């Protein structure tokens, strides 16, 4: 992971200009992905509430307490998740379309 110089990514500049990584380090990677944080206080607050809620839920599970939010969905059974992931691995073959290929650095 590399944070952008100055704290914000400049989409008008190249990846190398945005991060302080030397060419020898960059050449070690087959693919480089840029994840940009869109500045949105409302979305940030929703994400923070979700993270805090997840941690609270985990704490309740560890303490064998029942702490349920009125809007909380029931967790999926492990057996169902295993079957779903097996099915997805066997049947899904994602492909990049030509519209996406120009977004990948070579």
Secondary structure, DSSP 8 states (H G I E B T S, - for coil): ----GGGS--TTS-HHHHS---HHHHTT-S----------HHHHHHHHHHHHHHHHHHHHHHTT-----TT------HHHHHHHHHHHHHH------HHHHTTS--
